């Protein structure tokens, strides 16, 4: 099996097109070597049409300024807008609930505002929730990957704002794994789900504000969209180069390093191989009690994939987790040696193939959720490629799709 890097697996550098967009002029200054997030730019100069308006805020623990002050407190006490409602997506308003955990309505202890759940019973604000709301504001740090439910919440909430006839405001944040690198296939609409909702590359290389612009146009949402850009962000930046504080985006993404691996290791969710949840390094390693980790690591090393090395490690899974709770796992840790050349999607899909070929009697696609692989991949071609032995050819095709998406996204980009 020969590992190859197609043209789109290399860094894709793009310019900053002039596209029609409501973009407020701001006086916010960029700290030396730092990035000013959208929340600070917004409060520096609130767009005139939003001054004094009743605001509903979709956020979680990642919605903070550079001093780690919560958007909730900043907007509530700003005197420039009236924060009247809060909305909690997956993992809750504070990001502590487990994957798929029930998010319920509650009261915010600091402001006394109602926190409406938009995960579970509904995945977007309902008309009743939006009663008395003049504008809907969105501020959550995503992971720069399609298979993350914050992006689905973005699109569905934008549609809810359109139905209500109110502006949808995105307070922009960095793509944590750069806006240069585009990787993976474009989701086919028939495989859209809350795990992956839009026709974008798996790793699109776009900020959440840019994604909102893309969805609003290409999915014909037609919302009154206002994106508040950051100050000082460049497409080449990784999150740890922005000067912004790292806040775990969900319980199983405790470290920024996990975000670098996640675009690839998320695919282990569709198998009976544990993706590191319940271990000290979730989404940075994968394994199972039955896995021959040393042989897997050796075979992956032989592929000579760029930017990563593989270490066989035994580690326990804590009680309470879905895969192998309380058991010792034989796993492989992915050690990133050059994140600029590392391609986690190609790497992890090849690793799954190595495991299933090495141990076909033990390997299984994840059974409890029907079509889990198709939902993660956004296509049925990945399963067929595994079955037919054509995975390398499919990954090369995905590289070409990524290159096509890098061109298609150009009109919606905001940053150089």
C-alpha positions, 0 to 999 in steps of 0.5 A: 500500500503506497501512501501518496499526497495529492495536490489538495493534501498540501497547504492551500493558500488563498487570498481575500476576495471582496465580497458583499457583506455587512462588516462593521468598521472597528477600532479594536487593536491587535495585541502584539502577535495576537488576534482580537476575537469577534466578541471584542470587535463587536463590543468595540463598535456594535453595528448601528442596526443592533444597538439596543436590540434584544439579543439571543446568544448561542454560545458555550464555554468557548465564547470568551474574550482574550481575558477569558471573560464570558460572552454572556457577562460581556453582552449582559453588562455591555449597555449596548444590547439587551441580552434576553435569552441563551441557547445551549448546543451539544455538551451544554452551555458550559461544555461539560455534558458527554457526547449525546448527553441530554441538554435541558432548559435551565436558568443561568445563575449569573444573569437569571436568563433562561438557557434554552436547549437546542440539542436533543428535542430540537437542534435549533431555536424554535419560534417560541424560544425566539419570542421577544428576540430581535437578533440571534448571535452565534459564538462558539469555537469549532474544530475546523472539521465538518464532523463536529456538531457546532457547524450543524448548529450554525446552519440550522440556527441561521435557518431559524433566524431567517424564518423569524425574520431577524438578523443572524450575527456570527462573532468570528473565531479562528479555524484552530487548524489553519485556514490554509489546509483543506483536506478530505471529500465534499459531503454528498447531500444525501448523507447529510446529518447532524454529524456533518451537515453541509457540502464542504470538505471534511477539513474546509480551512474556513472560520465559522464566519466564512462557513456561515457566508458559504452556507447562507449563499450555497444552501440558499438560506438567505438570512440577514447575515452579519459576520463580525470579523476578527482583527489580526488573524491570518490563514496560516495561523494555528490556534496556539499562534493566535495569542488566544487562550485554549478552552477545551471545546468539549469534554473529550477535546481537552488539549489543542493537540487533540484538535490537530488529530481529530479530523482523522481520529473521529473516523474511529467512532464508526468502528469498534476501535476506541478513539481514546475517549476515557483515556488520558489522550482522547482523539490522540490515540486509538485501540482495543483490548484485542488489537495487535498494537505493535504490529499496527504501529510497525505497519503504519511506520512502514507507510512513511506518512509525513508529519507523524510517527506511531507508538504502541501503548497500553492504557486503561479506559475509565469506567462509564465510557461506551467502548471497553469501559474499565478495560486495558486497551492496546493502542497506537498513539499518533505523535505529530512531528510536523503539523504542516505536512501531517494529514490526519484524515488520510493517516487514520483511514489508512490505519483503519485499513491496516487494522481490519486487514491485520485482524479481520475476525475482531474488527467491526464497523460500529453496529449500534448506530446504523450507517455510522461510517456513511454519516462520518464520511458523507458518502457511501464510497468509503465503505466500498473502497475498504471492501474492494481494496481501493482505498488509496485510489479513493483518498487520491480522489478525495485530494482532488475534491479538496482542491475543488472545494478550495476553489469553491470557497474563495468568494466567501473568505474574509482573511488573507 
